[in-house]
């Protein structure tokens, strides 16, 4: 019992395990994770994914999501990217935790007809020009190499996908979204626009004192056992997706392991004019970042969360004690007293999984994603490990179940990072990882979970892979998930 919560807490605490990233809320990747950014949703990173593309294995797909728990029925001013935010995807391909390649995204909103309150004046057309779309966004993609490059514009005035309003306004939303996929110079594909939030987790229960509905009876405050409920189900997010040839991401010596994080930055000074206008200037300040999930939510203490968001990953050694001696582990022990105590100090396993990557050469003959001794919160991906299945069809337990193409080797959309992290933090690493690393495989810790095992919408089979967003006209929140969490094979 105690194992259960403890697995849950643990999972939060560190996205800990050899696995992955969860979204919002309790085991949320980065939904409302720090005091300041929770009041600034358009600059809030929610999740980051990176994987070798199953249908284009010579490329890597990177997906950075922003705006947590986006209500589909948000008219007349529907959610959108923020014109005053600098969105970026950062790549380290040399193992020093510093940016070698950065892709920057700047958005611009245009109101076609300012004499109406409508987002669209009639059904939005899928052909050239997006007829009747009144509030439009375009963006520019710039690639910056190293710290001194001013950047190269890869694409300008690229149109985002409109939001999914309903059967009258956007009856062909899939076509609208497909038209927003563009190929830039060098064969890079990009997409920006509204999508279904691909994270799945029982937020409502996890943040209610670390509860897991399938294991409610084991909690220090017991409740009736119930199926898990997807607290992110029915909500949307805004996605920036890139599909990049591996040849453009490899290091100068042909390094195939990269570290990735996404960020959002604002300018230092914001001036509000008496006429309702806003002016921003005086340089950029990072206000949000995300590599591995759950780190800022449950590992970094409240007093340091906003500071953590402002720091570059290369400076993460200052936070190491929060990984090795996690507060969450102690909470698990307290909330689930019937379970064997989890380790609360000396958690070098969490440091390896989240800050340096794992080298399994001595046991499995493969460097999974170890990038060196520099400690940095980066989502590490070995681009040399081929995908094992189509998007949505891989083993959702990733490395924990022996699927080296899954978390914590990058993160696929289907990876059940909540369960993975819970089991890892609870020292239930599973027989495969246990045999490869010697880490604990306590039972029943290796079977705990929140009862939500898959996304509420099917993923696409091709880029950008993230599911079609929920429409404002008809959607449902908090959908019931699985009754039980399946054990490892």
C-alpha positions in Angstrom: 0.0 0.0 0.0 2.6 2.3 1.1 4.4 1.2 -1.9 1.8 2.4 -4.0 1.7 5.9 -2.9 5.2 6.0 -2.6 5.5 4.9 -6.0 3.2 7.6 -6.9 4.9 10.2 -5.0 8.1 9.0 -6.2 7.1 9.2 -9.7 6.1 12.7 -9.3 9.1 13.5 -7.5 11.3 12.7 -10.1 10.0 11.5 -13.1 12.3 9.5 -11.5 12.7 6.3 -12.8 14.1 5.1 -15.7 11.4 6.5 -17.5 9.4 9.4 -17.9 7.5 12.5 -18.1 4.0 13.0 -17.1 1.8 16.1 -17.6 -0.1 18.4 -15.5 -1.0 18.0 -12.0 0.2 15.4 -9.7 2.2 13.5 -12.1 2.1 16.3 -14.5 5.0 17.0 -16.6 4.8 20.7 -16.3 1.3 22.0 -15.9 1.2 24.8 -13.4 4.4 23.7 -11.8 5.7 26.9 -10.3 4.0 29.9 -8.6 4.9 32.6 -11.2 4.4 30.5 -14.3 1.0 29.3 -13.1 -0.2 32.8 -13.6 1.3 33.0 -17.2 -0.2 30.0 -19.1 0.8 31.1 -22.6 4.5 30.8 -21.6 4.1 27.6 -19.6 5.8 24.5 -21.0 3.5 21.5 -20.3 5.3 18.5 -21.9 8.2 17.6 -24.1 8.5 14.6 -26.3 11.4 13.3 -28.5 11.6 10.1 -30.5 13.0 8.6 -33.7 10.1 8.9 -36.2 8.6 5.4 -36.8 7.5 6.2 -40.4 10.7 8.3 -41.1 13.5 6.6 -39.1 16.1 8.9 -40.5 14.5 11.8 -38.6 13.7 12.7 -35.0 10.4 14.2 -34.0 10.4 16.8 -31.2 7.1 18.0 -29.7 7.0 20.9 -27.3 3.6 21.7 -25.8 2.5 24.9 -24.1 -0.6 26.2 -22.3 -1.9 23.7 -19.7 -5.4 22.4 -19.3 -6.7 24.4 -22.3 -10.5 24.5 -22.3 -11.8 23.8 -25.9 -14.9 26.0 -25.4 -12.8 29.1 -24.9 -14.5 31.6 -27.3 -14.6 34.2 -28.4 -10.9 34.7 -27.5 -9.7 31.2 -28.0 -6.3 30.1 -26.6 -3.3 30.9 -28.8 0.4 31.3 -28.8 1.6 34.6 -27.3 3.1 37.1 -29.7 5.3 38.5 -26.9 6.9 35.1 -26.0 10.1 33.6 -27.5 9.5 29.9 -27.7 12.5 27.7 -28.2 13.7 24.1 -28.5 17.3 23.6 -27.4 19.7 20.8 -28.5 23.0 19.7 -26.9 24.9 17.2 -29.1 28.3 17.4 -27.4 27.4 16.3 -23.8 28.3 19.6 -22.1 24.7 20.6 -21.4 25.0 23.8 -23.4 23.1 24.7 -26.5 24.6 23.6 -29.8 21.5 24.1 -31.9 18.4 26.2 -30.9 15.2 26.5 -32.9 13.3 29.7 -32.0 9.7 30.4 -32.8 8.1 33.9 -32.8 4.4 34.3 -33.5 2.4 37.2 -34.9 -1.4 37.6 -34.7 -3.4 39.3 -37.4 -7.1 40.4 -37.0 -8.6 40.6 -40.5 -11.7 42.5 -39.5 -11.5 44.5 -36.2 -15.2 45.5 -36.4 -16.5 42.1 -35.3 -16.1 40.1 -32.1 -15.9 36.8 -34.0 -12.9 34.5 -34.2 -14.4 33.3 -37.6 -17.0 35.0 -39.6 -18.3 31.8 -41.3 -17.1 28.3 -41.8 -13.3 28.3 -42.0 -12.1 27.1 -45.4 -9.4 24.5 -45.7 -8.1 25.8 -49.0 -5.5 28.6 -49.6 -6.2 31.6 -47.6 -8.3 29.9 -44.9 -11.5 31.8 -45.8 -13.5 33.4 -43.0 -10.7 32.9 -40.4 -10.6 36.3 -38.7 -8.0 35.9 -35.9 -5.0 34.3 -37.6 -1.5 33.5 -36.4 1.7 33.1 -38.4 5.2 32.4 -37.1 8.9 32.5 -38.0 11.4 29.6 -37.3 15.0 30.6 -36.8 17.9 28.2 -36.2 20.8 29.4 -34.0 24.0 27.4 -33.8 26.2 27.8 -30.8 26.1 30.9 -28.6 27.4 33.5 -31.1 25.3 32.8 -34.2 22.7 35.4 -34.9 20.5 32.8 -36.5 19.3 31.6 -39.9 15.6 32.0 -40.7 14.3 28.6 -41.9 10.8 29.8 -42.6 8.7 33.0 -42.3 5.0 33.8 -42.2 4.1 30.1 -41.7 0.4 29.8 -40.8 -0.7 27.9 -37.6 -3.6 25.6 -37.5 -6.9 27.2 -36.3 -8.5 26.0 -33.1 -11.2 23.3 -33.3 -14.4 25.2 -32.6 -17.2 22.9 -33.7 -19.2 21.3 -36.5 -20.3 24.6 -38.0 -17.1 26.5 -37.9 -14.4 23.8 -38.3 -16.2 20.7 -39.7 -13.0 19.7 -41.5 -10.5 20.4 -38.8 -8.2 17.5 -39.8 -7.8 19.1 -43.2 -7.0 22.5 -41.6 -4.4 20.9 -39.4 -2.8 19.0 -42.3 -2.5 22.2 -44.3 -0.5 23.7 -41.4 2.3 21.0 -41.8 5.1 22.7 -43.8 8.5 21.5 -45.1 11.3 24.0 -44.6 14.8 24.2 -46.1 16.9 21.1 -45.3 13.8 18.8 -45.2 12.7 19.9 -41.7 8.9 19.6 -41.2 7.1 21.9 -38.8 3.7 22.3 -37.3 2.2 24.8 -34.8 -1.3 24.9 -33.6 -3.9 23.5 -31.2 -3.9 19.7 -30.5 -5.3 17.3 -27.9 -3.2 17.3 -24.7 -1.5 13.9 -25.1 -0.6 13.5 -21.4 -2.8 11.1 -19.4 -2.8 11.0 -15.6 -5.2 11.0 -12.7 -4.5 14.5 -11.5 -7.5 14.8 -9.3 -6.5 11.8 -7.1 -2.7 12.2 -7.1 -2.8 15.7 -5.8 -5.3 14.7 -3.2 -2.6 13.6 -0.8 -1.0 11.2 -3.3 -4.0 9.0 -3.9 -4.2 6.3 -6.5 -7.8 5.2 -7.0 -7.0 1.5 -7.8 -5.2 1.4 -4.4 -7.4 3.7 -2.4 -7.8 1.1 0.4 -4.0 1.2 1.1 -3.9 5.0 1.8 -3.5 6.3 5.3 -6.9 7.9 4.7 -8.6 5.0 2.9 -11.4 5.5 0.3 -13.4 3.1 -1.9 -11.3 1.5 -4.7 -12.2 3.0 -8.1 -10.9 3.1 -11.7 -8.5 5.8 -12.5 -9.8 9.1 -14.0 -7.9 11.0 -16.7 -7.7 14.5 -15.3 -6.2 15.8 -18.6 -8.8 14.1 -20.8 -10.9 16.5 -22.8 -8.4 19.4 -22.6 -6.3 20.7 -25.4 -2.8 22.3 -25.6 -0.8 24.3 -28.2 1.9 22.2 -29.9 5.1 23.2 -31.6 6.3 20.1 -33.5 9.4 19.5 -35.6 10.7 16.5 -37.6 14.4 17.0 -38.2 16.8 14.8 -40.2 19.2 13.0 -37.8 22.1 14.1 -40.0 21.4 17.7 -38.8 21.3 16.8 -35.1 24.4 14.7 -34.7 27.4 16.1 -32.9 30.5 17.3 -34.7 32.2 13.9 -34.0 29.1 12.0 -35.1 27.6 11.8 -31.6 24.2 10.1 -31.7 22.9 11.0 -28.2 21.4 14.4 -27.8 19.9 16.3 -24.8 16.8 18.4 -25.4 14.8 21.0 -23.5 12.1 23.5 -24.4 11.8 27.0 -23.0 9.7 30.1 -23.1 11.2 33.6 -22.5 9.8 37.1 -22.0 11.4 40.5 -22.3 12.5 42.1 -19.1 10.3 45.2 -19.3 6.6 45.4 -20.0 4.9 48.8 -20.5 1.2 49.1 -20.4 -0.1 52.1 -22.4 -3.2 54.1 -21.5 -4.7 53.1 -24.8 -4.6 49.4 -24.0 -1.4 48.7 -25.9 1.6 46.7 -24.5 5.2 47.3 -25.3 8.0 44.9 -24.4 11.8 45.5 -24.5 15.2 45.2 -22.9 16.3 41.6 -23.6 14.9 38.1 -23.0 14.5 36.4 -19.7 13.7 32.6 -19.5 10.5 32.1 -17.5 9.8 28.4 -18.2 11.8 25.3 -19.2 11.2 21.6 -19.5 13.4 18.6 -20.1 12.3 15.6 -18.0 8.8 15.7 -16.6 7.7 16.3 -13.0 11.1 17.7 -11.9 10.0 21.2 -11.1 6.6 20.0 -9.8 7.7 17.5 -7.2 11.5 17.6 -6.8 12.3 21.3 -6.6 10.9 23.0 -3.4 8.5 25.9 -3.6 11.0 28.6 -2.7 13.3 27.6 -5.7 10.7 26.7 -8.4 10.7 30.1 -10.2 14.5 30.4 -9.8 14.8 26.9 -11.3 12.7 27.9 -14.3 15.1 30.8 -15.0 18.3 28.7 -15.0 20.1 27.0 -17.8 20.3 23.2 -17.5 24.1 23.4 -17.4 23.7 25.0 -13.9 21.6 22.1 -12.5 24.3 20.8 -10.2 23.1 23.3 -7.6 19.9 21.3 -7.3 21.4 17.8 -6.9 20.4 17.4 -3.2 16.7 17.6 -4.2 17.3 14.5 -6.4 19.4 12.5 -4.0 17.3 13.3 -0.9 13.8 13.8 -2.3 11.0 15.1 -0.1 8.5 13.0 -2.0 10.0 9.7 -0.8 9.3 10.7 2.8 5.8 11.7 1.9 5.2 8.2 0.4 6.4 6.6 3.6 4.0 8.7 5.6 0.9 8.3 3.4 1.3 4.6 2.8 2.5 3.3 6.2 1.6 -0.3 5.3 4.2 -0.4 2.6 8.0 -1.0 3.0 9.8 2.3 3.4 11.2 3.7 0.2 14.8 5.1 0.2 14.8 8.8 1.1 18.5 9.5 0.8 21.4 8.6 -1.5 19.1 8.3 -4.6 21.9 8.2 -7.1 19.5 6.3 -9.4 17.4 9.4 -9.8 20.5 11.5 -10.6 21.5 9.0 -13.3 18.0 8.8 -14.9 17.3 12.5 -14.8 20.6 14.4 -14.8 23.2 12.3 -16.7 21.5 9.5 -18.6 22.1 5.7 -18.3 25.0 3.7 -19.7 24.1 0.0 -19.9 27.2 -1.0 -21.8 28.5 -3.4 -19.1 25.2 -5.3 -18.9 23.3 -4.8 -22.1 26.0 -3.7 -24.4 24.5 -0.3 -25.1 24.9 3.2 -23.9 21.2 4.0 -23.6 21.6 7.8 -23.3 24.5 8.7 -21.0 26.0 12.0 -22.1 28.7 12.4 -19.5 29.1 13.6 -15.9 27.7 17.1 -16.4 24.4 17.1 -14.4 21.6 18.7 -16.4 17.8 18.3 -16.7 17.6 17.2 -20.3 15.4 14.8 -22.1 18.2 12.5 -23.6 17.6 10.6 -26.8 19.8 8.0 -28.4 19.1 8.5 -32.1 20.8 5.3 -33.0 18.1 3.1 -31.3 15.5 2.3 -33.9 11.8 2.7 -33.2 10.1 -0.5 -32.2 6.5 0.3 -33.4 4.3 2.9 -34.9 3.3 5.8 -32.7 0.8 4.7 -30.2 1.7 1.0 -30.7 4.9 0.7 -28.7 5.2 -0.8 -25.2 4.0 2.0 -23.0 6.2 1.0 -20.2 9.3 1.9 -22.2 12.7 0.9 -20.9 11.1 -0.4 -17.7 9.7 -3.2 -19.8 12.7 -3.7 -22.0 11.7 -1.4 -24.9 14.8 0.7 -25.3 13.0 3.0 -27.7 10.9 4.4 -24.9 11.3 6.6 -21.9 13.7 7.5 -20.4 15.4 7.2 -23.8 13.5 10.2 -25.1 9.8 10.1 -24.6 7.1 8.8 -27.0 3.5 10.0 -26.9 2.2 6.6 -25.7 4.8 6.2 -22.9 2.9 5.8 -19.6 5.4 8.0 -17.7 3.1 8.2 -14.6 3.2 4.5 -13.9 6.8 4.2 -15.0 7.9 7.0 -12.6 5.8 5.7 -9.8 7.4 2.2 -10.0 10.8 3.6 -10.4 10.6 5.9 -7.4 9.1 3.0 -5.4 12.0 0.8 -6.2 9.9 -1.3 -8.5 12.0 -1.0 -11.6 10.8 -4.2 -13.2 12.6 -7.4 -14.0 14.2 -6.0 -17.2 15.7 -2.9 -15.8 16.5 -4.7 -12.5 18.6 -7.2 -14.5 20.3 -4.5 -16.5 21.1 -2.1 -13.7 20.9 -4.0 -10.4 18.3 -1.5 -9.2 15.6 -2.8 -6.7 12.6 -4.6 -8.0 10.3 -4.7 -5.0 6.8 -6.3 -5.3 4.1 -5.1 -5.5 5.9 -1.8 -6.1 6.6 -3.0 -9.7 2.8 -3.1 -10.5 1.5 0.2 -8.9 -0.2 2.8 -11.1 -2.9 5.4 -11.3 -5.3 3.3 -13.4 -5.0 5.6 -16.5 -3.0 3.8 -19.1 -3.5 5.5 -22.4 -4.5 8.8 -23.9 -8.2 9.7 -24.4 -7.7 10.3 -28.1 -5.9 8.1 -30.7 -2.6 9.5 -32.0 -2.0 10.1 -35.7 0.1 7.7 -37.8 2.1 10.6 -39.3 3.6 13.9 -38.4 2.7 15.8 -36.2 1.3 12.6 -34.5 -0.5 14.4 -31.7 -4.2 13.7 -31.7 -6.9 16.0 -33.2 -7.9 18.6 -30.6 -11.3 18.4 -28.8 -13.9 20.7 -30.2 -15.5 23.4 -28.2 -19.0 22.4 -29.3 -18.8 18.9 -27.7 -16.2 17.5 -25.3 -16.0 15.6 -22.0 -13.6 16.0 -19.2 -12.3 13.5 -16.6 -12.9 10.3 -18.5 -12.7 7.0 -16.6 -9.6 5.1 -17.3 -8.7 1.4 -16.8 -9.8 -0.4 -13.7 -6.4 -1.9 -13.1 -2.8 -1.2 -14.1 -1.4 -4.1 -16.2 1.7 -5.7 -14.7 5.0 -5.8 -16.6 5.4 -8.7 -19.1 
